[in-house]
Amino acid sequence: DTAVSQTPKYLVTQMGNDKSIKCEQNLGHDTMYWYKQDSKKFLKIMFSYNNKELIINETVPNRFSPKSPDKAHLNLHINSLELGDSAVYFCASSHGLAGEITDTQYFGPGTRLTVL
Amino acid sequence: AQSVTQPDIHITVSEGASLELRCNYSYGATPYLFWYVQSPGQGLQLLLKYFSGDTLVQGIKGFEAEFKRSQSSFNLRKPSVHWSDAAEYFCAVGAWNQAGTALIFGKGTTLSVSS
């Protein structure tokens, strides 16, 4: 069974559109994350979510919003897509609270978003 | 500010040769250090992590890393590289920010394995 899954794997869309990326984890973890990997493969945290509460919200545009319907899911909604949003987006999860710095994060396979 | 530097962007190693990937960190307190591997088109997989104790840490796939506080380094090593080790390797430090914790990643090292 896949521990952390994301859909879709590839997403190609036009500028100005609104899109969502879904993430599900079946590990029973308490905390989920979204990371962005740019064209130079640099990975940066976007959000951290615990118990339906946003814990970390790095300096990302308001057009990005995480939505967590339950503990096992953390979806990423992006409004008014821009060219610079093109990247690979990774979902991850970890066992404990977001304050547990020692927890291993388990990553999904990534979603490659291309904005035309 | 916390940061991670991986000085080598790309390394090529012959199959069967030894490997060392460098990682330097900047962090004011005791660092929590991680090495992740990303195979082409895949997500990240944890190779090993260091929190405290023995400074030589063993990981999966025959990898090990040594924490050296005096050098602020956490270099990854493998005695004999296999072709399947070709991938992107990321060093990361677990860091506190204003609201919680996050992994701060280096920019990665691409490993190519030649036959």
HADDOCK unambig.tbl for C-alpha pairs under 7 A between the chains (distance, minus, plus):
assign (segid A and resid 41 and name CA) (segid B and resid 107 and name CA) 6.67 0.50 0.50
assign (segid A and resid 42 and name CA) (segid B and resid 107 and name CA) 5.03 0.50 0.50
assign (segid A and resid 43 and name CA) (segid B and resid 105 and name CA) 6.14 0.50 0.50
assign (segid A and resid 45 and name CA) (segid B and resid 102 and name CA) 6.71 0.50 0.50
assign (segid A and resid 55 and name CA) (segid B and resid 99 and name CA) 5.91 0.50 0.50
assign (segid A and resid 55 and name CA) (segid B and resid 100 and name CA) 6.19 0.50 0.50
assign (segid A and resid 56 and name CA) (segid B and resid 99 and name CA) 5.52 0.50 0.50
assign (segid A and resid 56 and name CA) (segid B and resid 100 and name CA) 6.07 0.50 0.50
assign (segid A and resid 98 and name CA) (segid B and resid 100 and name CA) 5.86 0.50 0.50
assign (segid A and resid 98 and name CA) (segid B and resid 101 and name CA) 6.00 0.50 0.50
assign (segid A and resid 99 and name CA) (segid B and resid 100 and name CA) 5.28 0.50 0.50
assign (segid A and resid 99 and name CA) (segid B and resid 101 and name CA) 5.62 0.50 0.50
assign (segid A and resid 101 and name CA) (segid B and resid 94 and name CA) 5.79 0.50 0.50
assign (segid A and resid 101 and name CA) (segid B and resid 95 and name CA) 6.99 0.50 0.50
assign (segid A and resid 101 and name CA) (segid B and resid 101 and name CA) 5.93 0.50 0.50
assign (segid A and resid 102 and name CA) (segid B and resid 32 and name CA) 6.76 0.50 0.50
assign (segid A and resid 107 and name CA) (segid B and resid 43 and name CA) 5.70 0.50 0.50
assign (segid A and resid 107 and name CA) (segid B and resid 44 and name CA) 5.57 0.50 0.50
assign (segid A and resid 107 and name CA) (segid B and resid 45 and name CA) 6.94 0.50 0.50
assign (segid A and resid 108 and name CA) (segid B and resid 43 and name CA) 5.38 0.50 0.50
assign (segid A and resid 109 and name CA) (segid B and resid 42 and name CA) 4.95 0.50 0.50
assign (segid A and resid 109 and name CA) (segid B and resid 43 and name CA) 3.93 0.50 0.50
assign (segid A and resid 110 and name CA) (segid B and resid 42 and name CA) 6.99 0.50 0.50
assign (segid A and resid 110 and name CA) (segid B and resid 43 and name CA) 5.84 0.50 0.50
